[in-house]
């Protein structure tokens, strides 16, 4: 397994999965789920098959000739890495749930030989310490050949399996909520057990062949394999040597080494450390987004979460996920089973009676294969820097699902995913994760009607306000996605969510006493991020959000021909408007209050009021100047900026980006989770990547004006920018814009047409190239 070819794993497994043979969808597979069990009785009771363990499944196959094609379908629980003749060819399965347990499809013919071949799968179960996003049934592995003539590859009791007795979990000690899995303790002297016959857990059953809900319902993965790209560290900040560039270093017996290594930017990667000798030497590898300030420990607040400038390492200490290795005197390459997230890595070595040689230390970047397709050139040097950091953040928060953060949680929250999905479509022109996220959220709905706040997850959590944002995501896809018909089977779920909220409408139509966690934003004055609620149970923030989402739902219903449902939602909006104005408008302040008590005010309530259709009036001019308003975090600024632009303030967009500039000034290479940057738990939250949408939607002004982006409305807000050129990916190609003093050049792809708006005047746009004269 030491050989590794680094490449983008087969780019199109979905193409194979969509053509799955009927007998592999409608009937049980000939392949069995196999597992490790020293006592065969364990198989039937699943005793021990949910515990932590690392296993190697193996099959040796002799082939008369090298095949030109050999499709297989493969999955595992919790995770697997598949090797053919020592080459890593697949990893998975893509995260899902037991009702939609993903399998990957790939052609392994390029890795097979005439004669002897070894098929191996590294499979591990992280037991109780697994990531919260990882749903599990029991330790297992399955491989099914697509062609019956190649059934020799199918998993059954002809396969053998060994257990690694030297691997155990290491608990992670970091500040704040952490549910992303344990580190690894590798004691190489213990090593692998002898191979024994694998035990069967029964045949593979697809969703089309399952007759009960026991175990896994196999389902073809809807996404491509993750990118794998070798990368080198940028520098050693403390310690000596050139190990990070492949120059070996030998640590003498009874001595120690402590290297502080900087990747230069935050990354998701599999670390690879090659070493030999040094029996009983202890090697530690600690991974951190940023280091913590020692001075924070001496303050009266005892705040140990204070990171300060992320570029600084002096007078700082380490906390982070860690892998520990105990050498056995032989040669090894350690590669973590799951990827690690880090900017900084601390490599420590303490030898005993034998010298240890470190040959090389590098890593393999991994992530969903998003590619930047949007571009923007201007006379402002800050813009490309913001776009670069934003896209890096979005990429690190996109793996087999969207994730709120890669280091701490790895959970696909709806509030985060809405912004991530728009970045994927606007900046990368890629909607594969968008569609999968909408499927996951739909699958998560509970009997009461709402979605879970995050999914997949093994711990259910309800945030009803996120269920409303899920409807917002459906509306986003209607406008920007290339196939709105994809949404039709989501209508029942959308209606169920709105029916849930309707149960909590008072006689006046306002929402009152919504159960569960009604999170809106991380505001210091809001306990657990919950916007103010009056004694009556009302919240303007939730009411305005509900009113806006009802309008989104009406547009979706009308698109699919359900005029009665659309009219029902529109009537509700119409009746709500005077009620909300009467309850929440404060004439003295010229603002909407957070509750009918009028004692608290926020950017949130007033932004959502504008987006819900209330006349901005003088509200928008106070959103940034009234210092008594509870401020939107870097996350909720997405909605604040939408509202300000709707109110006609879009030319000021670049001046609204102080929080993003502060991130850069503080040494971050991705956007922090919260607006309090120095103490932010996570250094990488893609809900801050909205500039990668808004430089194109607000500044370049490129927006959808019809379902499937069939028409465009281009209304630029150039502010102080003199000359701007940009490209925006589109379902039919790309939109090209160029603005110069006195002129605009706009090229629309395919059959797309629309309008150009400048200083209140509208100009028609046709498919193809449009040259316009505009006053500046």
PyMOL commands that set and color helices and strands:
alter all, ss='L'
color gray80, all
select helices_A, chain A and resi 13-17+22-26+41-45+109-111+127-129+148-153+243-245+294-298+381-396+414-427+432-443+464-480+484-502+527-529+540-559+563-584+603-612+619-623+637-646+650-656+658-665+677-679+686-688+691-699+707-709
alter helices_A, ss='H'
color red, helices_A
select strands_A, chain A and resi 32-35+53-63+71-77+79-84+87-92+101-107+115-125+140-145+160-163+167-170+183-187+196-197+199-203+218-220+227-231+235-238+249-251+256-277+282-288+292-293+316-317+321-326+329-335+340-350+356-367+375-377+585-586+591-592+702-704+711-714+724-730+733-740+743-748+753-758+761-765+768-773
alter strands_A, ss='S'
color yellow, strands_A
deselect
rebuild
show_as cartoon
